[in-house]
């Protein structure tokens, strides 16, 4: 495990301390879980972008026209 110094806003640090106490976990555990979750979301987003990379693109203007023609806006 690596050590890092992280600076939190005072209110965020207080919230983390309370949550860690209530969950009987350390602030480090909570931060590690949050960072892992964020990185996993990024991975899933990139995977979705790659999966759709071959799709035809549509301009915003044409997209709005299509929605209007279908009565959706």
MODELLER restraints for C-alpha pairs under 7 A, 6 or more apart:
rsr = mdl.restraints
at = mdl.atoms
rsr.add(forms.Gaussian(group=physical.xy_distance, feature=features.Distance(at['CA:16:A'], at['CA:27:A']), mean=6.24, stdev=0.5))
rsr.add(forms.Gaussian(group=physical.xy_distance, feature=features.Distance(at['CA:17:A'], at['CA:27:A']), mean=6.51, stdev=0.5))
rsr.add(forms.Gaussian(group=physical.xy_distance, feature=features.Distance(at['CA:20:A'], at['CA:26:A']), mean=5.36, stdev=0.5))
rsr.add(forms.Gaussian(group=physical.xy_distance, feature=features.Distance(at['CA:20:A'], at['CA:27:A']), mean=5.63, stdev=0.5))
rsr.add(forms.Gaussian(group=physical.xy_distance, feature=features.Distance(at['CA:67:A'], at['CA:73:A']), mean=5.96, stdev=0.5))
